[in-house]
Amino acid sequence: MAIKLNNIILLFATFLLLPNLFASPKDNDKVSLQKKYKNILSDIKGIENLIEETESKKNQNLNQLQSLNAKIGSRLTLIGNINEQIGVLEENIQQKKIITKSMEKDIEALKDDYAKMIYHSYKNLNTTSLISFLLSSETFNQAIRRMNYLKSYAKYRQNQALLIRETISGIKSKVEKLEAEKAEKERLLLEEEHQKEVLETEKLQKDNLVTRLKGDSKKLKSQIKQKNKSAIALNNQIQKIIQEEILAAEAKAKKQAEKGTAAGDAYVSKEIKLSKDFVNNKGKLPWPILKGHIVEKFGTHPHPSLPKVTINNNGVDIRSNEKDVKSVFEGIIVNSFYLPTTQNTLIIKHGEYFSVYSNLESISVNLGDKVKTGQKIGEAYTSAEDNITKVHLEIWKSTSKLNPESWITSTN
């Protein structure tokens, strides 16, 4: 009888590779997305707490609108995350369906071959024929070889039966997982609908708040004018200090190079390394203040409630209930100053990069101090007018301003 050996070998190899076949790279994406989903939910909860605190003070103002905008942005990110999770699940489901279907076809082929093998054994290898097969041996060694052949054949049949049972069991397990993923997909679809409904409610709240704020546009425009004036003063002071620091560093490096000292080479090498380390941590820097959210982004953008009015921000404004402000990366304290409208400002040098922290109530480090990543450098200022705590963060490369949001981690 001709047994389809190729089918058997193929199925056996497939069974051995089962764990790898079903361990899709998308499974890792799924875990990562679920982690991000939890972080985004945590961010939204933190923003909600700050909004509720503002509402309890019956002080619905621009700060509340900024927090509401941040909450809506996080909600949109959450919905996008859910869509990504659904996409990963759909790919996993389709992939596993294809593999399972292919294995089921191989199982049917193997079952058919196995049935033919059993029939062949029953028809040709009965007890009488087996004894005759052994007794017809011409030598004792031939009889031993025939006996071993019969044992091997019996063992082969047993292994084939075991392989069929184990493969069927494996397919059953994968089908159950498929059903679980389908159920998870349905749950995510319902969650997506819920989040969209919440989003619409939040947008309505924003529209209502914008309408109320427009009634006080004169006051808001005055505040914006004052804020822009303060921003210009802050920027000029920061730029002046950074330019002075760059010139001083260049002069020091030139002086050391002229001497040809090992100390000079070490200084330049250290500056280069610190700059590279800072760049390598782009997108991974810790937030300067915990449990916060960005209420005003980097760059020029429209005012949230006043048409034809734009706001320019050289960094990001972070609102939080926390007070401790920490360094986003290791570096050296190069300067600090005070302005009435922006409170204390601290500048830390990271090679050719600088991080700037404004709206500090107090500073807990000194000029020339070496600070570590995450080290406390001061406390954020809390406005007496509305009891709002904020910190302003800027990132500079030499004299160029960079978007801090691209440098800090996506979640706080």
C-alpha positions as CSV (number, residue, x, y, z in Angstrom):
1,M,0.0,0.0,0.0
2,A,1.3,3.4,-0.9
3,I,1.1,5.8,2.1
4,K,1.3,9.5,1.4
5,L,4.4,10.1,3.4
6,N,4.8,13.7,2.3
7,N,1.5,14.7,3.9
8,I,2.5,13.0,7.2
9,I,5.9,14.7,7.3
10,L,4.3,18.1,6.5
11,L,1.7,17.8,9.2
12,F,4.3,16.7,11.8
13,A,6.5,19.7,11.0
14,T,3.4,22.0,11.2
15,F,2.5,20.6,14.6
16,L,6.0,21.2,15.9
17,L,5.8,24.8,14.7
18,L,2.4,25.5,16.1
19,P,3.6,27.8,18.9
20,N,5.6,29.9,16.4
21,L,2.8,30.0,13.8
22,F,0.3,31.4,16.3
23,A,2.7,33.7,18.1
24,S,2.2,36.5,15.7
25,P,4.3,39.7,16.0
26,K,0.9,41.4,16.2
27,D,0.5,39.9,19.6
28,N,3.3,42.1,20.9
29,D,1.6,45.1,19.2
30,K,-1.6,44.2,21.1
31,V,0.1,44.2,24.5
32,S,1.8,47.5,23.7
33,L,-1.5,49.1,22.6
34,Q,-3.3,47.8,25.7
35,K,-0.6,49.4,27.9
36,K,-0.9,52.7,26.0
37,Y,-4.7,52.5,26.4
38,K,-4.4,52.2,30.2
39,N,-2.0,55.2,30.3
40,I,-4.3,57.4,28.2
41,L,-7.2,56.5,30.5
42,S,-5.1,57.5,33.5
43,D,-4.2,60.8,31.8
44,I,-7.9,61.5,31.1
45,K,-8.8,60.7,34.7
46,G,-6.1,63.2,35.9
47,I,-7.4,65.9,33.7
48,E,-11.0,65.3,34.8
49,N,-9.9,65.7,38.5
50,L,-8.3,69.1,37.7
51,I,-11.4,70.2,35.8
52,E,-13.7,69.1,38.6
53,E,-11.5,71.1,41.0
54,T,-11.9,74.2,38.9
55,E,-15.7,73.7,38.6
56,S,-16.0,73.3,42.4
57,K,-14.4,76.7,42.8
58,K,-17.0,78.1,40.3
59,N,-14.2,79.7,38.4
60,Q,-14.9,78.6,34.8
61,N,-12.1,80.4,32.9
62,L,-9.5,79.9,30.2
63,N,-7.6,77.4,32.4
64,Q,-10.6,75.2,32.4
65,L,-11.0,75.5,28.7
66,Q,-7.3,74.6,28.2
67,S,-7.8,71.5,30.4
68,L,-11.0,70.6,28.5
69,N,-9.1,70.9,25.2
70,A,-6.4,68.6,26.6
71,K,-9.0,66.1,27.7
72,I,-10.7,66.1,24.2
73,G,-7.2,65.5,22.6
74,S,-6.6,62.6,24.9
75,R,-10.0,61.2,24.2
76,L,-9.3,61.3,20.5
77,T,-6.0,59.5,21.0
78,L,-7.9,56.9,23.1
79,I,-10.3,56.3,20.3
80,G,-7.4,56.0,17.8
81,N,-5.8,53.5,20.2
82,I,-9.0,51.4,20.3
83,N,-9.1,51.4,16.5
84,E,-5.5,50.1,16.4
85,Q,-6.3,47.4,18.8
86,I,-9.3,46.3,16.7
87,G,-7.1,46.3,13.6
88,V,-4.5,44.1,15.3
89,L,-7.3,41.7,16.5
90,E,-8.7,41.5,13.0
91,E,-5.3,40.6,11.5
92,N,-4.7,38.0,14.2
93,I,-8.2,36.4,13.6
94,Q,-7.7,36.2,9.9
95,Q,-4.2,34.8,10.2
96,K,-5.3,32.1,12.6
97,K,-8.3,31.2,10.5
98,I,-6.1,30.6,7.5
99,I,-3.6,28.5,9.5
100,T,-6.3,26.5,11.2
101,K,-8.1,25.8,7.9
102,S,-4.9,24.6,6.4
103,M,-4.2,22.3,9.3
104,E,-7.7,20.9,9.2
105,K,-7.1,19.9,5.5
106,D,-3.8,18.2,6.5
107,I,-5.6,16.4,9.3
108,E,-8.2,15.1,6.9
109,A,-5.5,13.9,4.5
110,L,-3.6,12.2,7.4
111,K,-6.8,10.5,8.7
112,D,-7.5,9.1,5.2
113,D,-3.9,7.8,4.9
114,Y,-4.1,6.3,8.4
115,A,-7.4,4.6,7.6
116,K,-5.9,3.0,4.5
117,M,-2.9,1.9,6.6
118,I,-5.2,0.2,9.1
119,Y,-7.1,-1.5,6.4
120,H,-3.9,-2.7,4.8
121,S,-2.7,-4.0,8.1
122,Y,-6.0,-5.8,8.7
123,K,-6.1,-7.3,5.3
124,N,-2.5,-8.4,4.9
125,L,-1.0,-8.6,8.4
126,N,-3.2,-10.9,10.4
127,T,-1.8,-13.1,13.1
128,T,-1.4,-16.1,10.7
129,S,0.5,-14.1,8.1
130,L,2.7,-12.5,10.7
131,I,3.7,-15.9,12.1
132,S,4.3,-17.1,8.5
133,F,6.3,-13.9,7.8
134,L,8.6,-14.7,10.7
135,L,8.9,-18.5,10.2
136,S,9.7,-18.0,6.6
137,S,13.0,-16.3,7.5
138,E,16.0,-18.1,6.0
139,T,18.3,-17.2,8.9
140,F,18.0,-16.3,12.5
141,N,19.3,-12.7,11.8
142,Q,16.7,-12.2,9.2
143,A,14.0,-13.3,11.6
144,I,15.3,-10.7,14.2
145,R,15.3,-8.0,11.5
146,R,11.7,-8.9,10.5
147,M,10.7,-8.9,14.2
148,N,12.2,-5.4,14.6
149,Y,10.4,-4.3,11.4
150,L,7.1,-5.4,12.8
151,K,7.7,-3.6,16.1
152,S,8.7,-0.4,14.2
153,Y,5.6,-0.6,12.1
154,A,3.4,-1.0,15.2
155,K,5.2,1.9,16.9
156,Y,4.7,4.0,13.7
157,R,1.0,3.4,13.8
158,Q,0.8,4.4,17.5
159,N,2.8,7.6,16.8
160,Q,0.5,8.5,13.9
161,A,-2.6,8.0,16.1
162,L,-1.0,10.2,18.8
163,L,0.0,12.9,16.3
164,I,-3.6,13.0,15.0
165,R,-5.0,13.3,18.6
166,E,-2.5,16.0,19.6
167,T,-2.9,18.1,16.5
168,I,-6.7,18.0,16.8
169,S,-6.4,19.1,20.4
170,G,-4.1,21.9,19.3
171,I,-6.6,23.1,16.6
172,K,-9.4,23.0,19.2
173,S,-7.4,25.2,21.5
174,K,-6.6,27.7,18.8
175,V,-10.3,27.8,17.7
176,E,-11.2,28.6,21.4
177,K,-8.6,31.5,21.3
178,L,-10.1,32.7,18.1
179,E,-13.5,32.9,19.7
180,A,-12.1,34.8,22.7
181,E,-10.4,37.3,20.3
182,K,-13.7,37.8,18.5
183,A,-15.4,38.5,21.8
184,E,-12.7,41.0,22.7
185,K,-13.1,42.7,19.3
186,E,-16.9,43.1,20.0
187,R,-16.1,44.5,23.4
188,L,-13.7,47.1,21.9
189,L,-16.2,48.1,19.3
190,L,-18.7,48.8,22.1
191,E,-16.1,50.7,24.0
192,E,-15.3,52.8,20.9
193,E,-18.9,53.8,20.5
194,H,-19.0,54.7,24.2
195,Q,-15.9,56.9,23.9
196,K,-17.3,58.6,20.9
197,E,-20.5,59.5,22.8
198,V,-18.4,60.9,25.7
199,L,-16.4,62.8,23.2
200,E,-19.5,64.5,21.8
201,T,-20.5,65.5,25.3
202,E,-17.1,67.0,26.0
203,K,-17.2,68.9,22.7
204,L,-20.6,70.3,23.7
205,Q,-19.2,71.4,27.1
206,K,-16.3,73.1,25.3
207,D,-18.7,75.0,23.0
208,N,-20.7,76.2,25.9
209,L,-17.6,77.3,27.8
210,V,-16.3,79.1,24.7
211,T,-19.6,80.9,24.4
212,R,-19.3,82.1,28.0
213,L,-15.7,83.2,27.6
214,K,-16.5,85.2,24.4
215,G,-18.7,87.4,26.6
216,D,-15.6,88.5,28.4
217,S,-13.4,88.8,25.3
218,K,-12.1,92.3,26.3
219,K,-10.6,90.9,29.5
220,L,-9.2,87.9,27.6
221,K,-7.5,90.0,25.0
222,S,-5.9,92.1,27.7
223,Q,-4.6,88.9,29.3
224,I,-3.3,87.6,26.0
225,K,-1.5,90.9,25.3
226,Q,0.1,90.8,28.8
227,K,1.0,87.1,28.3
228,N,2.6,87.8,24.9
229,K,4.6,90.7,26.4
230,S,5.8,88.4,29.2
231,A,6.7,85.7,26.7
232,I,8.8,88.1,24.7
233,A,10.6,89.3,27.8
234,L,11.3,85.7,28.9
235,N,12.5,84.7,25.4
236,N,14.9,87.6,25.2
237,Q,16.4,86.9,28.6
238,I,16.7,83.1,27.8
239,Q,18.3,83.8,24.4
240,K,20.7,86.3,25.9
241,I,21.9,83.8,28.6
242,I,22.2,80.9,26.1
243,Q,24.2,83.0,23.7
244,E,26.5,84.0,26.5
245,E,26.9,80.4,27.6
246,I,27.7,79.3,24.1
247,L,30.3,81.9,23.6
248,A,31.8,81.1,27.0
249,A,31.9,77.4,26.2
250,E,33.5,78.0,22.8
251,A,36.1,80.3,24.4
252,K,36.9,77.7,27.0
253,A,37.2,74.9,24.4
254,K,39.5,77.1,22.3
255,K,41.7,78.0,25.2
256,Q,42.0,74.3,26.2
257,A,42.8,73.3,22.6
258,E,45.5,75.9,22.3
259,K,47.2,74.4,25.4
260,G,46.8,71.0,24.0
261,T,46.0,69.6,27.4
262,A,44.3,66.3,28.1
263,A,41.8,68.2,30.2
264,G,40.8,70.2,27.2
265,D,40.2,67.1,25.1
266,A,38.3,65.6,27.9
267,Y,36.1,68.7,28.2
268,V,35.2,68.6,24.5
269,S,34.6,64.9,24.5
270,K,32.3,65.2,27.5
271,E,30.2,67.9,25.9
272,I,29.9,65.9,22.7
273,K,28.9,62.7,24.7
274,L,26.3,64.6,26.8
275,S,24.7,66.1,23.6
276,K,24.6,62.6,22.0
277,D,23.0,61.1,25.1
278,F,20.4,63.9,25.1
279,V,19.5,63.2,21.5
280,N,19.4,59.4,22.0
281,N,16.7,60.0,24.7
282,K,14.4,62.0,22.4
283,G,10.8,61.0,23.1
284,K,11.9,59.3,26.4
285,L,12.7,62.2,28.7
286,P,10.6,62.3,31.9
287,W,8.1,65.1,32.4
288,P,9.3,68.0,34.6
289,I,6.3,67.6,36.8
290,L,4.2,64.5,37.6
291,K,0.5,63.9,37.0
292,G,0.3,66.8,34.6
293,H,-1.1,67.5,31.2
294,I,-0.2,70.0,28.5
295,V,-2.6,72.9,28.4
296,E,-0.8,75.0,25.9
297,K,1.3,73.5,23.1
298,F,4.5,74.7,21.4
299,G,4.4,77.1,18.5
300,T,1.8,79.5,17.0
301,H,-1.8,78.4,17.2
302,P,-5.3,79.9,17.3
303,H,-6.7,81.1,20.6
304,P,-9.3,78.5,21.9
305,S,-12.1,81.0,22.2
306,L,-11.2,84.2,20.4
307,P,-11.4,84.2,16.6
308,K,-8.6,85.7,14.6
309,V,-6.4,85.7,17.8
310,T,-3.2,83.6,17.8
311,I,-0.9,82.6,20.7
312,N,2.8,81.9,20.3
313,N,4.5,79.6,22.8
314,N,8.2,78.9,22.8
315,G,7.6,75.8,24.9
316,V,4.8,73.9,26.6
317,D,2.7,74.8,29.6
318,I,2.0,71.9,31.9
319,R,-0.8,72.0,34.6
320,S,-0.7,69.7,37.6
321,N,-1.7,69.4,41.2
322,E,1.9,68.5,42.0
323,K,4.5,71.0,43.1
324,D,7.9,69.3,42.7
325,V,9.7,70.2,39.4
326,K,12.5,67.9,38.2
327,S,15.2,67.9,35.7
328,V,14.3,66.1,32.4
329,F,18.0,65.1,31.9
330,E,21.4,65.2,33.6
331,G,23.3,68.5,33.1
332,I,24.8,71.6,34.7
333,I,22.9,74.6,36.2
334,V,24.1,77.5,34.1
335,N,21.7,80.3,35.1
336,S,18.5,81.4,36.9
337,F,16.6,84.7,37.0
338,Y,13.3,86.2,38.1
339,L,10.6,88.1,36.2
340,P,7.4,89.2,37.9
341,T,5.1,87.7,35.2
342,T,6.9,84.3,34.8
343,Q,8.4,83.9,38.3
344,N,11.7,82.1,38.6
345,T,13.3,80.6,35.6
346,L,16.1,77.9,35.7
347,I,18.4,76.9,32.8
348,I,20.2,73.5,32.6
349,K,22.9,72.8,30.0
350,H,23.1,69.4,28.4
351,G,26.0,69.7,26.0
352,E,24.8,71.9,23.1
353,Y,21.2,71.4,24.4
354,F,19.4,73.4,27.1
355,S,16.2,72.8,29.1
356,V,14.4,75.8,30.6
357,Y,12.0,75.7,33.4
358,S,9.8,78.8,34.2
359,N,7.0,79.7,36.6
360,L,8.9,78.3,39.5
361,E,7.9,79.4,43.0
362,S,11.3,78.4,44.3
363,I,14.7,76.9,43.2
364,S,16.5,74.2,45.2
365,V,19.8,74.0,43.2
366,N,22.7,76.4,42.8
367,L,24.7,77.8,39.9
368,G,27.2,75.2,38.7
369,D,25.5,72.3,40.3
370,K,25.5,69.0,38.4
371,V,22.0,67.5,38.4
372,K,20.8,64.0,37.5
373,T,17.7,63.0,35.4
374,G,14.6,63.3,37.6
375,Q,16.4,65.3,40.4
376,K,14.2,67.9,42.1
377,I,15.3,71.4,41.0
378,G,12.5,73.5,42.5
379,E,8.7,73.9,43.0
380,A,6.0,75.1,40.6
381,Y,4.2,78.4,41.2
382,T,0.5,78.3,42.1
383,S,-1.5,81.3,41.1
384,A,-3.2,83.1,44.0
385,E,-5.9,84.3,41.6
386,D,-7.2,80.9,40.5
387,N,-5.2,78.4,42.5
388,I,-3.8,76.9,39.3
389,T,-0.3,75.2,39.4
390,K,1.7,75.3,36.1
391,V,5.2,74.9,34.9
392,H,6.6,76.2,31.6
393,L,9.2,73.9,29.8
394,E,11.4,74.9,26.8
395,I,14.0,72.9,25.0
396,W,16.7,74.7,23.0
397,K,19.5,73.4,20.7
398,S,22.0,76.3,20.8
399,T,19.8,79.2,19.9
400,S,17.1,77.2,18.2
401,K,13.8,76.5,20.0
402,L,12.5,72.9,19.8
403,N,9.1,71.4,20.6
404,P,9.4,69.8,24.1
405,E,6.4,67.5,23.4
406,S,8.7,65.7,20.9
407,W,11.3,65.1,23.6
408,I,9.3,64.0,26.7
409,T,7.5,60.7,26.9
410,S,4.0,60.5,25.4
411,T,2.4,59.8,28.8
412,N,3.1,61.2,32.2
